Amino acid sequence: MIDSSLSEQIRSKLERKLFVLEQDIDELKELTKPVAPENAIGRISRMDAINNKSVNEAALRNALAKKQQLERALSDLSKDHFGICKQCGKPIETQKLLAIPESPLCISCTKAAG
């Protein structure tokens, strides 16, 4: 279990990341609305708009997955297993917890997985 000071630092970081991510998600939802066929934007411009929509849809899926990771980390923060590597069972380094609090792996296991 991590100490209360570190826990509060991590909670604050997670909440900030969630806030920014939710804004990004709202923006991406706007960008992924259907491209209306009646828009007189020209054939090439319409194809670009459809392509951009596909790129934004992929970014939205990634953002939603990231949001789930952040929410899971926030809910796990008060549990005994928070800060313990899911792969090797050793404590995750403090620097990594502060940098990427949603990561379930220590630095060694992250390198091995990547």
C-alpha positions, 0 to 999 in steps of 0.5 A: 500500500502506498502512503497517503501523500503519494496517494493524494499526488496520484489522485490529483494527477489522475483527476487532471488527466481525466478532465483533459481527456473528457474535453478531448473526447467531447471534441472528438465526438463532434468531429466524428459526426456523420458527413452529410452527403448534401454538403456542397463541399466538393467530391475531393473535400468530401472524401477528405472529410470522410477520411478525417472522420475515420481518423477521428473515430480511431482517436475517439476509441483510443481516448475512451479506452484511456478513460477506462484505464484512468477511471480504473486506476482512480478506483483502485487507488485506495485498494491494497494492490494499487502500485503493485505490478500486475505481472511480477508482483513487485512494487511499481517505482514511485517515479512511474506511479507519478508519471503514469499512474494508470500503468499496471506494470513496473518499468522492467515489465513494461520494457519486457512487454514493449 
